[in-house]
Amino acid sequence: RATTARSRQSTSPTMPPVQDRSLADGAVVIADPLSEAAATRYASVTLGELLSSGGDTRLFLKDGVNKYFCPPFPVPGAISRGSCTSSPPTKLGYDNAKKVWDLIATRAESPAVVETEMAAVRARLAAALALPEGTAVVLAASGTDAEYVPLAVARELHPSCRITSLLAAAEEVGSGCTEACAGAYFDPSVPYSSEKRVKGAKMSGFEAVDLVSVPARAADGSVVDTAAAIAMASASAAAEGGDRAWVVRRVVGTKTGFATTLPGDSGAAAATMPSADKVFTVVDACQVRIAPSEVRAHLAEGSMVLITGSKFMQGAAFSGAVLVPAALVTRLQAGAAVAVPLPSGFGDYFSRFDLPETLAHWRHQLHAEANLGLLLRWHTALPLIERVCPMADEARATHTSHWASSVADLVRATPNLEVLSTDCGIVSISCKRAGGEGYYNADELKKVHKWMASNMSGQEGVRACASSSTPIFIGQPVKITADKAVLRIAIGAQLLLELADGTYSAAEDRAAVDKLSWAVASFDALA
């Protein structure tokens, strides 16, 4: 497919590679001859700028921070409890990405180098998760970008069918999923073009995708029975008739940590679902709050699994991947010779370097552009992934449960805060108005979220708070009802490792709860 009409950075040819090198926590690097063009192009580019490139507007920096008030570098003295939304990279991850960049900077325009580096990321992910042989790992600029892959799979294997795309817990999954799961652009900015796109406009080739969106919660804040809602949607579609394929999503870890269900899980109306070969199940595990054994179990069931390196694993925002089970890869390969072309906009989100050789017929349709930002963001996550994944499932679950219980106890002892839930190591906290009359809503808590990440010392008209000057990164607000939202304090990979090796300090969580209580109590003065 021609890509000359796109505004893209060119990838310059170089001489063949001459030597292999490796780093314990870095990339497998090919030492190419020095590229003067690359040296000039990247001489003044900082690692932080690179980490903030190759994605959508959520990555764009304003006053040095992204949409979620996180900078693309470690913050000394800060407390990171926002792994359910976004985190600054850890020092371990950032230093690792810097080592990798220092090794490849002058060769960053070499296709051979980019190919090797992206393949090494996929191989390390597969090894850390002990993925079954034949699993394809497709890299994506975020978990939201990853949603286009299951739609493309369904479209290729059933080109004559309309596709019903079922999105579960719509308000508690990744930003932009409503558009992406409908086969539409979710943001004006895309990873591989400087040209703006129209948010909500269908990507050419995905016109036959029909979205069915299941809300996360009812009006009273209770969690919706997703299995029942999906069964009703499938029964309605069956009544309409027509040949359909289905992309059905199961969310394992929403923004507040609960998991959704499918009709087969509860036995509700399972017979209304169409034949198995036309149903593609996608497990949204983007929070990565499940053990590798659970990832493998979902793949064994034939589900595609979405993961990220930028939630629980605390890599720089954002990085995603789609794990495609071997049986599904085999089906794609078998029909490759007669497969319909990929949607024409697929190259806005994916390069051939993002895909493995096992999907060669997809790679051949895509351009050869490098997303260096994505490559380096994965390198901020890989050291933690490789340290967390070997942990025994029981130990991980025990550490997470004990930590969540201890934080919940701190919250319950604080009069103006209230625990909503503690699922998956995410402590969701309602914030009471002064006098206990109701709760703060999502728009109001956006201000508190910003204050938590900021140095708020020296504010006039408010009581002193020992942790007011400490940047504390927590999860963004989640709407529960029209008048009530929660902020979230979440365990991440670094904290889990501290719990495991005995270096965890409960003082950080006390400081986080104290500052949150102070910010809520001081809302009128600070606002």
C-alpha positions in Angstrom: 0.0 0.0 0.0 1.4 3.4 -1.0 2.1 5.8 1.9 3.7 8.6 -0.1 0.7 10.8 0.5 1.3 10.8 4.2 3.4 13.3 6.0 5.9 11.0 7.5 9.5 11.1 8.7 11.6 9.2 6.2 13.6 6.1 7.2 17.1 6.3 5.6 18.8 3.2 4.3 22.2 2.3 5.8 24.9 -0.2 5.3 24.3 -3.8 6.6 24.8 -4.3 10.4 28.3 -5.3 11.4 28.1 -6.3 15.1 25.7 -7.4 17.8 25.7 -5.9 21.3 23.4 -6.5 24.3 22.5 -4.9 27.6 21.2 -6.8 30.7 18.3 -4.4 31.0 18.5 -2.8 27.6 18.0 -3.7 23.9 19.7 -6.1 21.6 21.5 -3.5 19.6 22.9 -3.7 16.1 26.0 -1.5 15.7 25.5 0.2 12.3 27.9 2.7 10.8 27.3 6.3 12.2 24.5 8.1 10.4 25.4 11.8 10.3 21.8 12.6 9.4 20.5 10.8 12.6 23.2 12.4 14.7 22.1 15.9 13.5 18.4 15.2 13.8 18.5 13.9 17.3 21.4 16.0 18.8 19.1 18.4 20.6 16.2 16.1 21.3 15.8 15.1 24.9 14.7 11.7 26.1 11.7 13.3 27.7 10.7 14.7 24.3 11.1 11.3 22.7 9.0 9.6 25.3 6.2 12.1 24.6 6.3 11.5 20.9 4.6 8.9 18.7 1.1 8.9 20.2 -1.9 11.1 20.6 -2.7 14.4 22.4 -2.7 12.7 25.8 1.1 12.6 25.5 1.5 16.3 24.6 3.3 18.3 27.3 2.0 21.5 28.7 4.2 23.1 31.4 6.3 20.0 31.3 3.5 17.5 32.1 1.0 15.4 30.2 -2.8 15.4 30.4 -2.6 13.5 33.7 0.0 15.9 35.2 2.9 13.4 34.8 6.2 14.5 33.4 8.1 12.0 31.1 10.9 11.6 33.7 11.2 10.5 37.3 10.3 13.1 40.0 12.6 12.8 43.0 10.7 12.7 46.3 7.4 12.1 44.6 4.9 9.4 45.7 3.5 7.3 42.8 0.1 5.8 43.4 -1.5 6.6 40.0 -0.6 3.4 38.1 -4.3 2.9 37.3 -4.1 6.1 35.1 -0.5 7.3 34.4 2.8 7.6 36.2 6.1 9.3 35.7 8.6 6.6 34.7 10.5 5.0 37.6 14.2 5.8 37.8 14.9 2.2 37.0 12.8 2.4 33.8 14.0 5.8 32.8 17.7 5.0 33.2 17.1 1.8 31.2 15.5 3.8 28.3 18.4 6.3 28.4 21.0 3.5 28.1 19.1 2.1 25.1 18.8 5.5 23.5 22.5 6.3 24.0 23.3 3.1 22.2 21.0 3.6 19.2 20.7 7.4 18.8 23.1 7.7 15.9 21.6 4.7 14.2 17.9 5.5 14.8 17.2 6.0 11.1 18.5 2.5 10.2 15.6 0.1 9.3 17.8 -2.8 10.5 18.3 -1.2 13.9 14.6 -0.3 14.3 13.5 -3.8 13.2 15.9 -5.5 15.7 14.9 -3.2 18.6 11.2 -3.7 18.2 11.6 -7.4 17.7 13.7 -7.5 20.9 10.8 -5.7 22.9 8.3 -8.3 21.6 10.7 -11.2 22.5 11.3 -9.9 26.0 7.5 -9.4 26.6 6.9 -13.0 25.3 9.6 -14.3 27.6 8.5 -12.4 30.7 4.9 -13.6 30.3 6.0 -17.1 29.2 3.6 -16.8 26.3 2.6 -20.0 24.4 4.7 -20.7 21.3 3.2 -19.0 18.2 1.6 -16.1 20.1 1.9 -13.0 18.0 2.8 -9.8 19.9 1.7 -6.6 18.1 3.0 -3.4 19.6 0.7 -0.3 19.8 1.1 3.3 20.9 -1.5 2.7 23.7 -4.1 0.3 24.8 -6.7 2.3 22.9 -4.7 2.1 19.7 -4.5 -1.7 20.2 -8.3 -1.9 19.8 -8.0 -1.7 16.0 -6.2 -5.0 15.8 -9.1 -7.3 16.9 -11.4 -5.4 14.4 -8.9 -6.0 11.6 -8.7 -9.7 12.5 -12.5 -10.1 12.4 -12.8 -8.1 9.2 -10.1 -10.2 7.4 -11.5 -13.6 8.5 -15.1 -12.6 7.7 -15.0 -9.9 5.0 -18.6 -10.3 4.0 -20.0 -9.8 7.5 -21.0 -6.8 9.4 -19.1 -6.6 12.6 -20.8 -6.1 15.9 -18.2 -4.6 18.3 -19.3 -5.0 21.9 -17.6 -2.6 24.4 -18.0 -3.4 28.0 -17.7 -0.9 31.0 -17.4 1.9 28.5 -16.7 4.7 31.0 -14.1 2.6 32.9 -11.8 1.6 30.1 -9.2 3.5 28.1 -9.8 7.0 26.9 -11.1 6.9 23.3 -12.2 3.3 23.4 -15.7 4.3 22.4 -14.4 5.6 19.1 -11.6 3.0 18.6 -13.9 0.0 19.2 -16.3 1.5 16.5 -13.4 1.6 14.0 -13.2 5.4 14.2 -10.4 7.8 15.0 -10.3 8.5 18.7 -8.0 11.6 18.7 -7.0 14.2 16.2 -3.3 13.2 16.5 -2.1 9.7 15.4 1.3 8.1 15.9 2.5 7.9 12.3 1.3 11.1 10.6 1.5 14.8 11.3 -1.8 15.4 9.5 -4.8 15.8 11.8 -7.6 13.4 11.8 -11.3 14.0 12.6 -12.2 12.4 16.0 -15.1 10.1 15.5 -14.7 9.7 11.8 -14.7 6.1 10.6 -11.4 4.7 9.4 -11.8 3.7 5.8 -12.3 0.0 5.8 -14.2 -0.1 9.1 -17.5 1.2 7.8 -19.2 -2.2 8.5 -18.4 -2.0 12.3 -21.4 -1.4 14.5 -20.7 -0.5 18.1 -22.7 -1.7 21.0 -21.6 0.1 24.2 -22.4 -1.4 27.6 -22.1 1.2 30.4 -20.0 0.5 33.5 -22.6 1.6 36.0 -26.3 2.3 36.3 -27.6 5.7 37.3 -27.4 4.8 41.0 -23.7 3.9 40.7 -24.2 0.1 40.8 -22.1 -2.0 38.5 -24.0 -3.1 35.3 -24.5 -6.8 34.7 -22.4 -6.9 31.5 -23.2 -10.5 30.7 -26.9 -9.8 30.7 -26.5 -6.7 28.6 -24.4 -8.5 26.0 -26.9 -11.4 25.8 -29.7 -8.9 25.1 -27.6 -7.2 22.4 -26.8 -10.5 20.7 -30.4 -11.6 20.8 -31.5 -8.3 19.3 -28.9 -8.6 16.5 -30.0 -12.2 15.8 -33.6 -11.0 15.5 -32.5 -8.5 12.8 -30.9 -11.2 10.8 -27.9 -10.8 8.4 -24.5 -12.3 8.5 -22.4 -11.0 11.4 -19.1 -11.4 13.1 -18.6 -10.4 16.7 -15.8 -8.7 18.6 -16.8 -9.1 22.3 -14.7 -7.6 25.1 -14.1 -8.8 28.6 -12.5 -6.2 30.9 -10.2 -7.7 33.6 -9.6 -4.6 35.7 -11.6 -1.5 35.0 -10.7 1.9 36.2 -12.1 1.0 39.7 -10.8 -2.5 39.4 -13.9 -4.7 38.9 -14.1 -7.3 36.1 -16.9 -7.7 33.5 -18.4 -11.0 32.5 -19.6 -12.6 29.3 -22.9 -14.6 28.8 -21.1 -17.9 28.9 -19.6 -17.1 32.3 -23.0 -16.9 34.0 -24.9 -19.2 31.7 -27.2 -16.3 30.7 -28.6 -16.7 27.2 -25.4 -18.3 25.9 -27.4 -19.9 23.1 -28.0 -16.5 21.6 -24.4 -16.0 20.7 -23.5 -16.9 17.1 -21.2 -19.8 15.9 -17.8 -19.8 17.6 -15.8 -19.1 14.5 -17.5 -15.7 14.1 -17.0 -14.6 17.7 -13.7 -13.0 18.6 -13.2 -12.5 22.3 -10.9 -9.7 23.5 -9.6 -9.6 27.1 -8.9 -6.0 28.0 -6.1 -6.6 30.6 -4.5 -3.1 29.9 -4.2 -2.5 33.6 -2.1 -5.7 33.8 -3.4 -6.4 37.3 -3.5 -10.1 36.6 -0.7 -12.7 36.8 1.0 -14.1 33.7 -0.7 -17.4 34.3 -4.1 -15.7 33.8 -2.8 -14.1 30.6 -1.8 -17.5 29.3 -5.2 -19.0 30.3 -7.1 -16.4 28.3 -4.8 -17.1 25.3 -5.4 -20.8 25.7 -9.2 -20.1 25.5 -8.6 -18.4 22.1 -9.0 -14.8 23.3 -6.9 -11.9 22.1 -5.4 -10.1 25.1 -4.6 -6.4 25.4 -1.8 -5.3 27.7 0.2 -2.1 28.4 3.5 -1.2 30.0 2.2 2.1 31.3 -0.4 1.2 33.9 0.5 -1.2 36.7 4.0 -1.7 35.2 4.7 2.1 35.5 6.4 2.7 32.2 6.1 6.2 30.7 2.7 7.0 29.2 1.7 5.2 27.0 2.6 1.8 25.5 0.3 -1.1 24.4 0.4 -4.5 22.9 -2.1 -7.1 21.5 -1.4 -10.8 22.2 -2.9 -12.8 19.4 -3.2 -16.6 20.2 -1.4 -19.0 18.0 -4.6 -20.6 16.6 -5.9 -17.3 15.4 -2.5 -16.5 13.8 -2.7 -19.8 12.0 -6.2 -18.8 10.6 -4.8 -15.5 9.4 -1.9 -17.1 7.7 -4.0 -19.7 6.0 -6.1 -17.0 4.3 -3.3 -14.6 3.7 -3.1 -15.1 -0.1 -6.8 -14.0 -0.6 -7.2 -11.7 2.4 -8.8 -8.3 2.0 -6.4 -5.4 2.4 -6.0 -3.8 5.8 -8.1 -0.7 6.4 -6.4 2.3 4.6 -5.9 4.2 7.9 -4.2 1.3 9.6 -0.8 2.9 8.8 -1.8 5.9 11.0 -1.4 3.6 14.0 0.9 0.8 13.0 4.2 0.3 11.2 5.6 -3.0 9.9 8.1 -2.7 12.7 5.3 -3.1 15.2 4.3 -6.5 13.9 6.0 -9.9 14.1 7.1 -11.8 11.0 4.3 -14.3 11.6 1.9 -11.6 10.3 4.0 -11.1 7.2 1.0 -10.3 5.0 0.1 -7.4 7.3 3.7 -6.2 7.5 4.0 -6.0 3.7 1.0 -3.6 3.6 2.5 -1.1 6.1 5.1 1.6 5.9 8.6 1.3 7.4 8.5 4.2 9.8 10.0 4.1 13.3 8.0 5.0 16.4 11.0 5.7 18.6 8.8 7.1 21.4 6.9 3.8 21.6 10.2 1.8 21.6 11.6 3.8 24.4 8.4 3.9 26.4 8.4 0.1 26.4 12.0 0.2 27.7 10.8 2.2 30.7 8.5 -0.6 31.5 10.4 -3.8 30.6 12.8 -3.8 33.7 9.7 -3.8 36.0 7.8 -6.3 33.9 10.8 -8.7 34.0 11.1 -8.3 37.8 7.3 -8.7 38.6 6.4 -11.5 36.3 8.4 -14.2 38.0 6.7 -13.5 41.3 4.4 -16.4 42.5 0.7 -15.7 42.0 -0.1 -16.3 45.6 2.6 -13.9 46.9 1.5 -11.2 44.4 -2.2 -11.5 45.5 -1.3 -11.5 49.2 0.9 -8.4 49.0 -1.7 -6.6 47.0 -4.6 -7.6 49.3 -2.7 -6.6 52.5 -1.6 -3.3 51.1 -5.1 -2.4 49.8 -6.6 -3.3 53.2 -4.1 -1.1 55.0 -4.7 1.9 52.8 -8.5 1.4 53.1 -8.1 1.5 56.9 -6.2 4.8 56.6 -9.1 6.2 54.4 -11.8 4.9 56.8 -10.1 6.7 59.7 -10.3 10.0 57.7 -13.7 11.8 58.2 -14.0 13.4 54.8 -13.0 10.4 52.8 -14.9 7.2 52.1 -13.8 3.8 50.6 -15.9 2.8 47.6 -14.0 -0.4 46.7 -10.6 -2.0 46.9 -10.6 -4.3 43.8 -7.4 -5.3 42.1 -5.2 -3.2 44.3 -7.1 0.0 43.4 -8.5 1.9 46.4 -11.3 4.0 45.1 -12.1 6.9 47.3 -15.2 9.2 47.5 -14.6 12.7 48.8 -17.2 14.3 51.1 -18.1 17.9 51.0 -17.7 20.1 54.0 -20.2 19.3 56.7 -20.7 15.8 55.1 -23.4 17.1 52.7 -22.9 15.0 49.6 -19.8 14.2 47.6 -17.6 16.0 45.1 -18.2 15.2 41.4 -15.9 14.3 38.6 -15.3 17.9 37.4 -14.5 19.1 40.9 -12.2 16.2 41.6 -10.2 17.0 38.5 -8.9 20.0 40.4 -8.0 17.8 43.4 -6.2 15.4 41.1 -4.0 18.3 39.8 -3.4 19.6 43.3 -2.2 16.2 44.5 0.5 16.2 41.7 1.6 19.7 42.5 3.6 21.5 45.2 0.8 23.1 47.2 2.8 24.6 50.0 2.4 28.2 51.0 -1.4 28.3 50.2 -3.2 31.1 52.1 -6.3 30.5 54.1 -5.8 26.8 54.7 -4.4 24.7 57.5 -0.9 23.4 57.3 -0.3 20.0 55.8 3.1 18.2 56.1 2.7 16.5 52.7 1.3 19.5 50.8 4.6 20.2 49.0 5.0 16.5 47.9 3.9 15.6 44.4 1.6 12.6 44.8 0.5 11.0 41.6 -2.9 9.2 42.0 -5.6 7.9 39.6 -7.7 10.5 37.8 -11.4 10.9 38.8 -13.9 8.2 37.8 -17.6 9.1 37.7 -19.8 6.9 39.8 -23.1 8.9 39.6 -23.9 12.3 38.2 -23.1 13.8 41.6 -20.4 11.5 42.9 -16.9 10.5 41.7 -13.9 8.8 43.1 -10.1 9.4 43.1 -7.9 6.3 43.3 -4.8 5.2 45.1 -3.3 2.2 43.4 -0.5 -0.3 43.8 2.0 -0.4 41.0 4.9 -2.6 40.1 7.5 -0.7 42.0 5.4 -0.7 45.2 4.8 -4.5 44.8 8.5 -5.1 44.5 9.1 -3.0 47.7 6.5 -5.0 49.5 8.2 -8.2 48.4 11.7 -7.2 49.4 10.7 -5.5 52.7 11.6 -1.9 51.7 8.1 -0.6 51.6 7.4 2.4 53.8 3.8 2.9 55.0 4.6 6.6 55.6 4.1 7.3 51.9 0.6 6.1 51.9 -0.1 8.0 55.1 1.2 11.1 53.4 -1.0 10.4 50.3 -4.2 10.0 52.4 -3.3 13.1 54.5 -2.7 15.3 51.5 -5.9 14.1 49.8 -7.9 14.8 53.0 -6.3 18.2 53.2 -7.0 19.1 49.6 -10.7 18.0 49.9 -11.1 20.0 53.2 -9.5 23.0 51.6 -11.4 22.8 48.3 -13.2 26.1 48.5 -10.1 28.0 49.4 -7.8 26.3 46.8 -10.4 26.5 44.0 
